[in-house]
Amino acid sequence: MAKQTFETALEQLEESVNQLETGSLTLEEALTSFENGIRWSRECHRFLEKAEKRVEVILKNEKGEHTQTVFDLEDQV
């Protein structure tokens, strides 16, 4: 089994949503797709929480304190 990534979890979530949006599923199929979507949503959330923790560590100053900085995309160009 391949290593799970945020991108693959998001693709699976999108697939579940797309299946539900078609409106052509039976009730049982729709419930299964919904359950899968919830599972993939939680998996995406876990990936994002881990990423947030990594960013917090990166943003600590030399004293181990967090500094608050406004993130502006214009500064990144």
The first five atom37 places (N, CA, C, CB, O) and aatype in JSON, in Angstrom:
{
  "aatype": [12, 0, 11, 5, 16, 13, 6, 16, 0, 10, 6, 5, 10, 6, 6, 15, 19, 2, 5, 10, 6, 16, 7, 15, 10, 16, 10, 6, 6, 0, 10, 16, 15, 13, 6, 2, 7, 9, 1, 17, 15, 1, 6, 4, 8, 1, 13, 10, 6, 11, 0, 6, 11, 1, 19, 6, 19, 9, 10, 11, 2, 6, 11, 7, 6, 8, 16, 5, 16, 19, 13, 3, 10, 6, 3, 5, 19],
  "atom_mask": [
    [1, 1, 1, 1, 1],
    [1, 1, 1, 1, 1],
    [1, 1, 1, 1, 1],
    [1, 1, 1, 1, 1],
    [1, 1, 1, 1, 1],
    [1, 1, 1, 1, 1],
    [1, 1, 1, 1, 1],
    [1, 1, 1, 1, 1],
    [1, 1, 1, 1, 1],
    [1, 1, 1, 1, 1],
    [1, 1, 1, 1, 1],
    [1, 1, 1, 1, 1],
    [1, 1, 1, 1, 1],
    [1, 1, 1, 1, 1],
    [1, 1, 1, 1, 1],
    [1, 1, 1, 1, 1],
    [1, 1, 1, 1, 1],
    [1, 1, 1, 1, 1],
    [1, 1, 1, 1, 1],
    [1, 1, 1, 1, 1],
    [1, 1, 1, 1, 1],
    [1, 1, 1, 1, 1],
    [1, 1, 1, 0, 1],
    [1, 1, 1, 1, 1],
    [1, 1, 1, 1, 1],
    [1, 1, 1, 1, 1],
    [1, 1, 1, 1, 1],
    [1, 1, 1, 1, 1],
    [1, 1, 1, 1, 1],
    [1, 1, 1, 1, 1],
    [1, 1, 1, 1, 1],
    [1, 1, 1, 1, 1],
    [1, 1, 1, 1, 1],
    [1, 1, 1, 1, 1],
    [1, 1, 1, 1, 1],
    [1, 1, 1, 1, 1],
    [1, 1, 1, 0, 1],
    [1, 1, 1, 1, 1],
    [1, 1, 1, 1, 1],
    [1, 1, 1, 1, 1],
    [1, 1, 1, 1, 1],
    [1, 1, 1, 1, 1],
    [1, 1, 1, 1, 1],
    [1, 1, 1, 1, 1],
    [1, 1, 1, 1, 1],
    [1, 1, 1, 1, 1],
    [1, 1, 1, 1, 1],
    [1, 1, 1, 1, 1],
    [1, 1, 1, 1, 1],
    [1, 1, 1, 1, 1],
    [1, 1, 1, 1, 1],
    [1, 1, 1, 1, 1],
    [1, 1, 1, 1, 1],
    [1, 1, 1, 1, 1],
    [1, 1, 1, 1, 1],
    [1, 1, 1, 1, 1],
    [1, 1, 1, 1, 1],
    [1, 1, 1, 1, 1],
    [1, 1, 1, 1, 1],
    [1, 1, 1, 1, 1],
    [1, 1, 1, 1, 1],
    [1, 1, 1, 1, 1],
    [1, 1, 1, 1, 1],
    [1, 1, 1, 0, 1],
    [1, 1, 1, 1, 1],
    [1, 1, 1, 1, 1],
    [1, 1, 1, 1, 1],
    [1, 1, 1, 1, 1],
    [1, 1, 1, 1, 1],
    [1, 1, 1, 1, 1],
    [1, 1, 1, 1, 1],
    [1, 1, 1, 1, 1],
    [1, 1, 1, 1, 1],
    [1, 1, 1, 1, 1],
    [1, 1, 1, 1, 1],
    [1, 1, 1, 1, 1],
    [1, 1, 1, 1, 1]
  ],
  "atom_positions": [
    [[0.85, -1.19, 0.0], [0.0, 0.0, 0.0], [0.88, 1.25, 0.0], [-0.96, 0.0, 1.23], [1.85, 1.33, 0.76]],
    [[0.56, 2.21, -0.85], [1.35, 3.44, -0.96], [1.14, 4.3, 0.27], [0.97, 4.22, -2.24], [0.1, 4.24, 0.92]],
    [[2.14, 5.11, 0.57], [2.05, 6.01, 1.71], [0.97, 7.06, 1.44], [3.42, 6.7, 1.98], [0.9, 7.64, 0.36]],
    [[0.13, 7.26, 2.43], [-0.95, 8.23, 2.33], [-0.4, 9.64, 2.4], [-1.99, 8.01, 3.45], [0.44, 9.94, 3.25]],
    [[-0.85, 10.5, 1.51], [-0.47, 11.9, 1.52], [-1.72, 12.76, 1.63], [0.35, 12.27, 0.26], [-2.84, 12.28, 1.43]],
    [[-1.51, 14.03, 1.95], [-2.64, 14.96, 2.01], [-3.34, 15.02, 0.65], [-2.17, 16.37, 2.44], [-4.57, 15.04, 0.57]],
    [[-2.55, 15.05, -0.4], [-3.12, 15.18, -1.74], [-3.99, 13.98, -2.11], [-2.0, 15.34, -2.78], [-5.06, 14.15, -2.69]],
    [[-3.55, 12.78, -1.78], [-4.36, 11.6, -2.1], [-5.62, 11.56, -1.23], [-3.54, 10.31, -1.93], [-6.69, 11.17, -1.71]],
    [[-5.5, 11.95, 0.03], [-6.67, 11.99, 0.9], [-7.68, 13.02, 0.38], [-6.26, 12.33, 2.35], [-8.88, 12.77, 0.39]],
    [[-7.19, 14.16, -0.08], [-8.07, 15.19, -0.62], [-8.74, 14.71, -1.9], [-7.27, 16.48, -0.89], [-9.92, 14.99, -2.12]],
    [[-8.01, 14.0, -2.74], [-8.61, 13.45, -3.97], [-9.73, 12.47, -3.63], [-7.54, 12.74, -4.82], [-10.78, 12.48, -4.28]],
    [[-9.5, 11.63, -2.63], [-10.53, 10.67, -2.21], [-11.76, 11.4, -1.65], [-9.96, 9.7, -1.16], [-12.9, 11.01, -1.91]],
    [[-11.52, 12.45, -0.89], [-12.63, 13.25, -0.36], [-13.43, 13.87, -1.51], [-12.1, 14.35, 0.59], [-14.66, 13.84, -1.5]],
    [[-12.72, 14.43, -2.47], [-13.39, 15.04, -3.63], [-14.19, 14.01, -4.41], [-12.36, 15.72, -4.55], [-15.27, 14.31, -4.91]],
    [[-13.66, 12.82, -4.52], [-14.37, 11.75, -5.23], [-15.67, 11.4, -4.52], [-13.48, 10.5, -5.36], [-16.7, 11.2, -5.16]],
    [[-15.62, 11.32, -3.19], [-16.83, 11.04, -2.42], [-17.86, 12.14, -2.61], [-16.49, 10.89, -0.92], [-19.05, 11.86, -2.79]],
    [[-17.42, 13.38, -2.57], [-18.34, 14.51, -2.76], [-18.94, 14.48, -4.16], [-17.61, 15.86, -2.52], [-20.15, 14.68, -4.32]],
    [[-18.11, 14.22, -5.16], [-18.62, 14.17, -6.54], [-19.66, 13.07, -6.71], [-17.47, 13.95, -7.52], [-20.66, 13.27, -7.39]],
    [[-19.42, 11.92, -6.09], [-20.39, 10.83, -6.18], [-21.72, 11.24, -5.56], [-19.85, 9.57, -5.48], [-22.79, 10.95, -6.1]],
    [[-21.65, 11.91, -4.42], [-22.88, 12.34, -3.76], [-23.62, 13.41, -4.57], [-22.57, 12.88, -2.37], [-24.85, 13.44, -4.6]],
    [[-22.84, 14.27, -5.22], [-23.47, 15.36, -5.98], [-24.19, 14.88, -7.23], [-22.43, 16.38, -6.38], [-25.06, 15.58, -7.74]],
    [[-23.85, 13.7, -7.72], [-24.53, 13.21, -8.93], [-26.0, 12.94, -8.67], [-23.85, 11.94, -9.44], [-26.83, 13.09, -9.56]],
    [[-26.32, 12.55, -7.44], [-27.71, 12.27, -7.1], [-28.21, 10.95, -7.66], [0.0, 0.0, 0.0], [-29.4, 10.66, -7.58]],
    [[-27.32, 10.16, -8.23], [-27.75, 8.91, -8.85], [-27.46, 7.68, -8.01], [-27.09, 8.76, -10.18], [-27.65, 6.55, -8.47]],
    [[-27.0, 7.87, -6.79], [-26.66, 6.76, -5.92], [-27.9, 6.26, -5.18], [-25.57, 7.16, -4.93], [-28.82, 7.03, -4.89]],
    [[-27.9, 4.97, -4.88], [-28.95, 4.46, -4.01], [-28.68, 5.0, -2.62], [-28.99, 2.89, -4.03], [-27.62, 5.56, -2.35]],
    [[-29.64, 4.83, -1.75], [-29.48, 5.31, -0.38], [-28.27, 4.64, 0.27], [-30.75, 5.03, 0.45], [-27.47, 5.31, 0.91]],
    [[-28.12, 3.33, 0.09], [-27.0, 2.62, 0.7], [-25.66, 3.09, 0.11], [-27.16, 1.1, 0.49], [-24.69, 3.27, 0.84]],
    [[-25.61, 3.3, -1.19], [-24.39, 3.81, -1.83], [-24.06, 5.22, -1.35], [-24.55, 3.8, -3.37], [-22.9, 5.55, -1.11]],
    [[-25.1, 6.03, -1.2], [-24.9, 7.41, -0.73], [-24.37, 7.41, 0.7], [-26.22, 8.2, -0.81], [-23.48, 8.2, 1.03]],
    [[-24.91, 6.54, 1.56], [-24.42, 6.46, 2.93], [-22.98, 5.99, 2.97], [-25.3, 5.51, 3.76], [-22.18, 6.51, 3.75]],
    [[-22.63, 5.02, 2.15], [-21.25, 4.53, 2.09], [-20.32, 5.63, 1.6], [-21.14, 3.31, 1.17], [-19.24, 5.83, 2.16]],
    [[-20.73, 6.35, 0.57], [-19.92, 7.45, 0.05], [-19.77, 8.55, 1.09], [-20.54, 8.01, -1.24], [-18.69, 9.13, 1.22]],
    [[-20.84, 8.84, 1.82], [-20.79, 9.85, 2.88], [-19.83, 9.42, 3.98], [-22.19, 10.1, 3.45], [-19.03, 10.23, 4.46]],
    [[-19.92, 8.16, 4.4], [-19.0, 7.63, 5.42], [-17.55, 7.75, 4.98], [-19.34, 6.17, 5.74], [-16.69, 8.15, 5.75]],
    [[-17.3, 7.39, 3.73], [-15.94, 7.51, 3.19], [-15.49, 8.97, 3.17], [-15.87, 6.93, 1.77], [-14.34, 9.28, 3.5]],
    [[-16.39, 9.85, 2.8], [-16.06, 11.27, 2.77], [-15.7, 11.8, 4.15], [0.0, 0.0, 0.0], [-14.76, 12.58, 4.29]],
    [[-16.44, 11.37, 5.16], [-16.14, 11.78, 6.53], [-14.76, 11.27, 6.93], [-17.21, 11.26, 7.51], [-13.98, 12.0, 7.54]],
    [[-14.46, 10.01, 6.6], [-13.15, 9.43, 6.94], [-12.04, 10.21, 6.26], [-13.09, 7.95, 6.53], [-11.02, 10.51, 6.89]],
    [[-12.2, 10.54, 4.97], [-11.16, 11.28, 4.25], [-11.05, 12.71, 4.75], [-11.44, 11.28, 2.74], [-9.96, 13.27, 4.78]],
    [[-12.17, 13.3, 5.14], [-12.15, 14.65, 5.7], [-11.33, 14.67, 6.99], [-13.58, 15.16, 5.96], [-10.53, 15.58, 7.21]],
    [[-11.54, 13.68, 7.83], [-10.77, 13.6, 9.08], [-9.29, 13.38, 8.8], [-11.31, 12.47, 9.96], [-8.44, 13.94, 9.48]],
    [[-9.0, 12.56, 7.8], [-7.6, 12.32, 7.44], [-6.94, 13.62, 6.95], [-7.5, 11.22, 6.34], [-5.8, 13.92, 7.33]],
    [[-7.63, 14.38, 6.12], [-7.11, 15.67, 5.66], [-6.87, 16.6, 6.85], [-8.08, 16.33, 4.65], [-5.86, 17.29, 6.92]],
    [[-7.81, 16.6, 7.78], [-7.68, 17.45, 8.97], [-6.44, 17.07, 9.77], [-8.94, 17.33, 9.85], [-5.73, 17.95, 10.26]],
    [[-6.17, 15.77, 9.91], [-4.97, 15.32, 10.63], [-3.69, 15.81, 9.94], [-4.95, 13.79, 10.75], [-2.76, 16.26, 10.6]],
    [[-3.67, 15.71, 8.62], [-2.51, 16.21, 7.88], [-2.31, 17.7, 8.11], [-2.67, 15.93, 6.39], [-1.18, 18.16, 8.3]],
    [[-3.4, 18.46, 8.09], [-3.3, 19.91, 8.28], [-2.86, 20.26, 9.7], [-4.64, 20.57, 7.98], [-2.09, 21.2, 9.89]],
    [[-3.33, 19.51, 10.69], [-2.89, 19.75, 12.07], [-1.39, 19.51, 12.21], [-3.67, 18.85, 13.04], [-0.7, 20.28, 12.88]],
    [[-0.89, 18.44, 11.59], [0.55, 18.15, 11.64], [1.34, 19.26, 10.97], [0.85, 16.8, 10.98], [2.39, 19.67, 11.46]],
    [[0.85, 19.74, 9.84], [1.53, 20.82, 9.13], [1.55, 22.09, 9.98], [0.86, 21.09, 7.78], [2.57, 22.79, 10.01]],
    [[0.45, 22.38, 10.65], [0.39, 23.57, 11.51], [1.42, 23.48, 12.64], [-1.03, 23.73, 12.08], [2.07, 24.47, 12.96]],
    [[1.55, 22.3, 13.23], [2.53, 22.12, 14.3], [3.95, 22.32, 13.79], [2.39, 20.74, 14.93], [4.79, 22.9, 14.48]],
    [[4.22, 21.84, 12.58], [5.55, 22.03, 12.0], [5.83, 23.51, 11.76], [5.68, 21.26, 10.68], [6.95, 23.98, 12.0]],
    [[4.83, 24.24, 11.28], [4.99, 25.67, 11.03], [5.25, 26.4, 12.34], [3.74, 26.25, 10.32], [6.08, 27.31, 12.38]],
    [[4.55, 26.01, 13.4], [4.77, 26.65, 14.7], [6.21, 26.46, 15.16], [3.8, 26.09, 15.75], [6.82, 27.4, 15.68]],
    [[6.75, 25.28, 14.99], [8.13, 25.02, 15.38], [9.08, 25.88, 14.56], [8.47, 23.53, 15.21], [10.05, 26.43, 15.09]],
    [[8.81, 25.98, 13.29], [9.67, 26.77, 12.4], [9.65, 28.24, 12.79], [9.23, 26.61, 10.93], [10.66, 28.93, 12.68]],
    [[8.51, 28.73, 13.25], [8.36, 30.16, 13.55], [8.84, 30.56, 14.94], [6.94, 30.54, 13.4], [8.81, 31.74, 15.28]],
    [[9.29, 29.6, 15.74], [9.82, 29.96, 17.05], [11.12, 30.73, 16.89], [10.05, 28.7, 17.93], [11.92, 30.44, 16.0]],
    [[11.31, 31.73, 17.76], [12.56, 32.49, 17.71], [13.64, 31.75, 18.5], [12.36, 33.92, 18.26], [13.39, 30.67, 19.03]],
    [[14.81, 32.33, 18.57], [15.93, 31.67, 19.25], [15.69, 31.43, 20.74], [17.17, 32.48, 19.07], [16.36, 30.6, 21.36]],
    [[14.74, 32.17, 21.33], [14.4, 31.98, 22.74], [13.3, 30.93, 22.93], [13.96, 33.31, 23.36], [12.87, 30.67, 24.06]],
    [[12.85, 30.34, 21.83], [11.79, 29.35, 21.92], [10.41, 29.96, 21.99], [0.0, 0.0, 0.0], [9.43, 29.26, 22.25]],
    [[10.32, 31.27, 21.78], [9.04, 31.96, 21.83], [8.48, 32.09, 20.42], [9.18, 33.36, 22.49], [9.21, 32.21, 19.44]],
    [[7.17, 32.05, 20.35], [6.52, 32.25, 19.06], [6.37, 33.74, 18.81], [5.14, 31.53, 19.01], [5.99, 34.5, 19.7]],
    [[6.65, 34.13, 17.61], [6.41, 35.52, 17.23], [5.26, 35.53, 16.24], [7.69, 36.19, 16.64], [5.19, 34.67, 15.35]],
    [[4.39, 36.48, 16.37], [3.25, 36.59, 15.49], [3.62, 37.47, 14.31], [2.01, 37.15, 16.24], [4.05, 38.61, 14.47]],
    [[3.44, 36.92, 13.12], [3.76, 37.64, 11.91], [2.58, 37.55, 10.96], [5.05, 37.08, 11.24], [1.98, 36.49, 10.82]],
    [[2.24, 38.64, 10.34], [1.18, 38.63, 9.36], [1.73, 38.04, 8.07], [0.6, 40.07, 9.13], [2.75, 38.49, 7.55]],
    [[1.05, 37.02, 7.57], [1.47, 36.39, 6.33], [0.8, 37.11, 5.17], [1.12, 34.88, 6.32], [-0.42, 37.2, 5.11]],
    [[1.62, 37.62, 4.26], [1.11, 38.35, 3.12], [1.68, 37.72, 1.87], [1.45, 39.85, 3.21], [2.9, 37.65, 1.7]],
    [[0.81, 37.25, 0.98], [1.27, 36.62, -0.25], [2.07, 37.58, -1.11], [0.09, 36.1, -1.04], [2.96, 37.15, -1.85]],
    [[1.78, 38.86, -1.03], [2.5, 39.85, -1.82], [3.98, 39.86, -1.45], [1.88, 41.24, -1.62], [4.83, 40.12, -2.3]],
    [[4.3, 39.58, -0.19], [5.7, 39.54, 0.24], [6.44, 38.32, -0.29], [5.78, 39.55, 1.77], [7.67, 38.3, -0.32]],
    [[5.7, 37.3, -0.71], [6.3, 36.06, -1.15], [6.66, 36.07, -2.64], [5.36, 34.91, -0.86], [7.34, 35.15, -3.1]],
    [[6.23, 37.06, -3.38], [6.48, 37.11, -4.82], [7.81, 37.69, -5.15], [5.42, 37.9, -5.5], [8.16, 37.8, -6.32]]
  ]
}
